[in-house]
Amino acid sequence: MNQEEQYNEFDKKYEKIVSDYDIRKIKKPENYNNLTYEDEEKQNYAQKVANMYIAFSNEMYKLIEEMNKYMNETKKRENIIQELKELRIDCIMMYIQSLQEKTKIDNEIHSFNMMKAYQNILSHKKELKKLIKDGEERDKKILEMMGIFLSIFSLIGVNLSFFSNIKDIDIWNILLLIVVINVLLSDAIKVIFSIIRKEKVETIVEKIFRKIITCIKEKTK
């Protein structure tokens, strides 16, 4: 078989591969451009196209190998005709193009999966922040409740201790001391709650002190 006849044989094989693995035979879904890879139709179509490119590239690679073997043996005896050289170049170009198209599909799917994974991470991050915030609010309420009970028992304990130790003190002095003790304890409790809530509060002692300073300023005018 001379080179012209062999060229015709290779050309027939080339045309057959191109015809058998034509992606236009795969029906493209309607509104394809509006679909995402979450849609089953687009997933199935992309997978069929990718498989077609894989099969096409495999067959084209076999043909290229066959042509290389023939041309390497032939060039030892005579020069290779231009038609064979050009056909082999066409086969190589088609092979490379099929691999590029397959890679393009893989990249689209990979990019979509990465974006979906990123969105899932953001969603979980928001949920985690909400859980942390809810936990902080719950802990704050627990601390407030504990503070209230401790405050009540502290006031009761201080007053009982005070009454148990008094003997011959005037009743008005006793009442005055009770008022002072309870005011100081109330201010201390306010300060504790302000620290827990991270808020600025003005205690009774601060109010009295501010009032005294205001009176002094008015008197010295």
Residue, then its C-alpha position, 0 to 999 in steps of 0.5 A: m500500500n503506497q502513501e496515497e492509499q494509506y493516507n485515504e485509510f487514515d483520512k477515513k478513520y479520522e472522519k469516522i471518529v469526528s462523526d461518531y463523537d460529534i457532541r451535537k448528537i447530545k441534545k442540549p437542554e432548553n434554557y441551558n444558559n439559565l441553568t446552574y450545575e444544581d439543575e439535574e438537566k445541566q449536570n447530565y448534559a455536562q457529564k455526557v459531553a465530558n464523556m464524549y470528549i474523553a472517548f473522542s480524545n482516546e480514539m484520536y490518540k490511537l489514530i495519531e499513534e498509528m500514523n506516527k508508527y507508519m510515518n516513522e517506518t516510511k520515512k526510512r525509505e522515502n519522503i512523507i507526502q504532504e497530505l499525511k503530514e497535514l492530516r496528522i497535524d489536524c489529528i493532533m489539533m483535534y486531540i488537544q482541542s478535545l482535552q481543552e474542552k473537557t478541562k473547561i467543563d471540569n473547571e466550570i464544575h469545580s468553580f461551581n462546587m467551590m462557590k457552593a462550598y464557600q456559601n455553605i461556610l458563610s452560612h455556617k459562620k452566621e449560624l455559629k455567630k448566632l449561637i455564640k451570641d445566644g450563649e453570651e446572652r444566656d450566660k449574662k442572664i444566669l450571672e444576673m440571676m446569681g447576682i440578684f440572689l447573692s445581693i438579697f442574701s447579702l442584704i439580709g445577712v448584713n442586716l441580721s449581723f448588724f442587729s445581732n450585735i447592737k445593744d444600747i444604741d439609739i434607735w435613730n442611729i440604728l435606722l441611719l446606719i441601716v439606711v447607709i449600709n443598704v445604700l452602699l450595698s445597693d450601689a455595689i450591686k449596681v456596679i456589679f451589674s454594670i460590669i456584667r452588662k458592660e453599661k455605665v451607671e450612676t450610683i446613689v453615692e455618685k448622685i449625692f456627691r455630684k449634688i454636693i459639688t453643684c451646691i458648693k459651686e452655686k454658693t461660691k458664685 
